[in-house]
Amino acid sequence: MATHVLWQADVADFDAWLTVFRQDKANRKAAGITDLNVWSDPDQKNHAVALFAITDLNKARAFFGSEELAMHLERDGVTHISIKLLTPV
């Protein structure tokens, strides 16, 4: 069974963030991360939620913990990031 990651963050502009997020799909795929779904929060317009399937946990951890991603997120106005690892039982 796949491991999943639930990712949440506040974004400066949801539509602008979503455009960049979609453009970055190949980098996530290279890290063994498959996009399953992306949601916006109807009560918080600029709150993004994404669910990913992980095929390589070590690569995914390296991707989410990378300095390059951190700088990318900071530049794009992404704050209050929460990453929750979910494993099947």
Secondary structure, 3 states (H helix, E strand, C coil): CCEEEEEEEEECCHHHHHHHHHHCHHHHHHCCEEEEEEEEECCEEEEEEEEEEECCHHHHHHHHCCHHHHHHHHHCCEEEEEEEEECCC
